């Protein structure tokens, strides 16, 4: 796979990290990602998207940009949500491939190799990390209630939206540039339901998506509200179906 010229710069891989009040976890995560990328020859960048944080997240990210030229900081106009943050990061990215990863690195950055292997072997344009395909790879589990809520969400997602995947919500996904631009360019959902939307758009545009089991460890400090956000995610499933029926994803 070759690098691409985008916005005048040659970048093979962009890693987009959405961050909302992550001043405690972000330094360690960026250190880990930078150390990993230093072992690879391809040109890379890290795009940290500050989602209107009220703590020192933006300051810490700015400090990294001064020390490491491959780190970039973009800032949302206030707190807009994870979906908005990743769309913003993808729009600002310059890579032929775009990986987005949660700021806590619940899926270790080294698992990226599995996603690249999968897209090459399967000739796919999108690879998504999955916790559900092989639960023996989960080191630290969520609570019993959260895990079963996730299973229920997946069942509803299959019934309402029709995607065939076992885990749409793992925050570790790799997109080829064209697939990323099409999927995120048409995305309308700002909250946690955005994953289903972008996968639905990518699949409807004919992009092949492969699901890959990855190592994963639950990290305390999740920004997901079990009850409030769960209701929103359910309504987001209905929004995806409605947007598709009303033609909002066309063009």
HELIX and SHEET records of a PDB file:
HELIX    1   1 UNK A   26  UNK A   37  1                                  12    
HELIX    2   2 UNK A   57  UNK A   67  1                                  11    
HELIX    3   3 UNK A   82  UNK A   92  1                                  11    
HELIX    4   4 UNK A  109  UNK A  111  5                                   3    
HELIX    5   5 UNK A  112  UNK A  122  1                                  11    
HELIX    6   6 UNK A  135  UNK A  137  5                                   3    
HELIX    7   7 UNK A  144  UNK A  160  1                                  17    
HELIX    8   8 UNK A  177  UNK A  185  1                                   9    
HELIX    9   9 UNK A  194  UNK A  204  1                                  11    
HELIX   10  10 UNK A  228  UNK A  245  1                                  18    
SHEET    1   A 2 UNK A   4  UNK A   6  0                                        
SHEET    2   A 2 UNK A   9  UNK A  11 -1                                        
SHEET    1   B 7 UNK A  71  UNK A  75  0                                        
SHEET    2   B 7 UNK A  44  UNK A  50  1                                        
SHEET    3   B 7 UNK A  13  UNK A  19  1                                        
SHEET    4   B 7 UNK A  97  UNK A 101  1                                        
SHEET    5   B 7 UNK A 172  UNK A 176 -1                                        
SHEET    6   B 7 UNK A 126  UNK A 130 -1                                        
SHEET    7   B 7 UNK A 209  UNK A 213  1                                        
SHEET    1   C 2 UNK A 138  UNK A 140  0                                        
SHEET    2   C 2 UNK A 216  UNK A 217  1                                        
END                                                                             
